[in-house]
């Protein structure tokens, strides 16, 4: 039996799948290994085709074959997933170990930098205070001198 886009539409196939079918098989296709392989490669939904195009009398055999294939897939998937989990767990442990070491080193570097920062600030503060104390003393002298001169000017003026 030949499958055509008209047959797909008759069975209410979605428009995306009909368009993909028409692009892949413009004249329709007989079902054979070559057409099935091509349909699979381009992404045609063969499960939909089986559910809607196979006669009910062949559905049980199709389902049985799919169930056997699923069992095999499930075994391989479980094994692959277990290997993935094992690898992921080891990688996560290594990541955490590396992060812990990095955090320890970060803490040391942070503490050292913080200590150096405070030393620099303390020294700068001491120098600032020295400079400000000297400048304040000069300011006080200048104010005292200004007061003296102002006072003397009053006495001279007789106020």
C-alpha positions as CSV (number, residue, x, y, z in Angstrom):
1,X,0.0,0.0,0.0
2,X,1.3,3.4,-0.9
3,X,1.2,6.2,1.6
4,X,0.4,9.6,0.3
5,X,-0.2,13.1,1.7
6,X,-3.9,12.6,0.9
7,X,-4.0,9.5,3.1
8,X,-2.3,11.4,5.9
9,X,-4.8,14.2,5.7
10,X,-7.7,11.7,5.6
11,X,-6.4,10.4,9.0
12,X,-6.0,14.0,10.4
13,X,-2.2,14.1,10.5
14,X,-0.8,17.4,11.7
15,X,0.1,19.9,9.0
16,X,3.8,20.0,10.0
17,X,4.1,16.2,9.5
18,X,2.2,16.4,6.2
19,X,4.5,19.1,4.9
20,X,7.6,17.1,6.0
21,X,6.1,14.0,4.3
22,X,5.5,15.9,1.1
23,X,9.0,17.4,1.1
24,X,10.5,13.9,1.7
25,X,8.2,11.9,-0.5
26,X,6.6,14.3,-3.1
27,X,4.9,11.4,-5.0
28,X,4.1,9.4,-1.9
29,X,5.9,6.2,-1.0
30,X,5.6,2.5,-0.8
31,X,6.6,1.2,2.6
32,X,9.9,-0.6,2.5
33,X,13.2,-0.5,4.5
34,X,14.6,2.4,2.5
35,X,11.5,4.6,2.9
36,X,11.3,3.8,6.7
37,X,14.9,4.6,7.2
38,X,14.5,7.9,5.4
39,X,11.3,8.7,7.3
40,X,13.1,8.1,10.5
41,X,16.1,10.3,9.5
42,X,13.9,13.3,8.6
43,X,11.8,13.0,11.7
44,X,8.5,11.7,10.5
45,X,6.3,10.4,13.3
46,X,6.2,6.6,12.7
47,X,4.4,5.9,15.9
48,X,1.6,8.2,14.8
49,X,1.6,6.3,11.4
50,X,1.4,3.0,13.1
51,X,-1.5,4.0,15.4
52,X,-3.5,5.5,12.6
53,X,-2.6,3.6,9.5
54,X,-2.0,0.0,10.6
55,X,-5.0,-2.3,10.7
56,X,-6.1,-3.2,14.2
57,X,-5.2,-6.9,13.4
58,X,-1.5,-5.9,13.2
59,X,-1.5,-3.5,16.1
60,X,-0.9,-6.3,18.7
61,X,2.2,-7.6,16.8
62,X,3.5,-4.0,16.4
63,X,3.0,-3.3,20.1
64,X,4.8,-6.5,21.1
65,X,7.8,-5.7,18.9
66,X,7.9,-2.2,20.3
67,X,7.6,-3.5,23.9
68,X,10.6,-5.8,23.3
69,X,12.6,-2.9,21.8
70,X,11.6,-0.7,24.7
71,X,12.8,-3.3,27.2
72,X,16.2,-3.4,25.5
73,X,16.3,0.4,25.4
74,X,15.4,0.6,29.0
75,X,18.2,-1.8,30.0
76,X,20.8,0.2,28.0
77,X,19.4,3.5,29.3
78,X,19.5,2.2,33.0
79,X,23.1,1.1,32.5
80,X,24.1,4.4,30.8
81,X,22.3,6.4,33.5
82,X,24.0,4.5,36.3
83,X,27.4,5.2,34.6
84,X,26.4,8.9,34.2
85,X,25.4,9.1,37.9
86,X,28.7,7.5,39.0
87,X,30.7,9.9,36.8
88,X,28.6,12.9,37.9
89,X,29.0,12.0,41.6
90,X,32.8,11.7,41.3
91,X,33.0,14.9,39.3
92,X,30.8,16.7,41.9
93,X,33.0,15.4,44.8
94,X,36.1,16.6,42.9
95,X,34.5,20.0,42.3
96,X,33.5,20.4,45.9
97,X,37.1,19.4,47.0
98,X,38.6,22.0,44.6
99,X,36.1,24.6,45.7
100,X,37.0,23.9,49.4
101,X,40.7,24.3,48.7
102,X,40.1,27.4,46.7
103,X,37.9,28.9,49.4
104,X,40.6,28.1,52.0
105,X,43.2,29.9,49.8
106,X,40.8,32.7,49.2
107,X,40.3,33.1,53.0
108,X,44.1,33.2,53.5
109,X,44.5,35.8,50.7
110,X,41.5,37.8,52.0
111,X,42.9,37.8,55.5
112,X,46.3,38.9,54.4
113,X,45.0,41.6,52.1
114,X,42.7,42.9,54.9
115,X,45.6,43.0,57.3
116,X,47.8,44.8,54.8
117,X,44.9,47.3,54.1
118,X,44.5,48.0,57.8
119,X,48.3,48.5,58.3
120,X,48.4,50.9,55.4
121,X,45.4,52.8,56.7
122,X,46.9,52.9,60.2
123,X,50.2,54.3,58.9
124,X,48.4,56.8,56.7
125,X,46.3,57.9,59.6
126,X,49.4,58.4,61.8
127,X,51.0,60.5,59.0
128,X,47.7,62.4,58.5
129,X,47.4,63.1,62.2
130,X,51.1,64.3,62.4
131,X,50.5,66.6,59.4
132,X,47.2,67.9,60.8
133,X,48.7,68.4,64.3
134,X,51.6,70.4,62.8
135,X,49.2,72.4,60.6
136,X,46.8,72.9,63.6
137,X,49.7,74.2,65.7
138,X,50.7,76.6,63.0
139,X,47.0,77.7,62.7
140,X,46.8,78.2,66.4
141,X,50.1,80.3,66.3
142,X,48.7,82.4,63.5
143,X,45.4,82.9,65.4
144,X,47.3,83.8,68.5
145,X,49.5,86.2,66.5
146,X,46.4,87.7,64.9
147,X,44.8,88.2,68.3
148,X,48.0,89.8,69.7
149,X,48.2,92.2,66.8
150,X,44.5,93.0,67.0
151,X,44.8,93.6,70.7
152,X,47.9,95.8,70.4
153,X,46.2,97.8,67.7
154,X,43.3,98.5,70.1
155,X,45.7,99.7,72.8
156,X,47.5,102.0,70.3
157,X,44.2,103.4,69.2
158,X,43.1,103.9,72.7
159,X,40.0,102.0,72.5
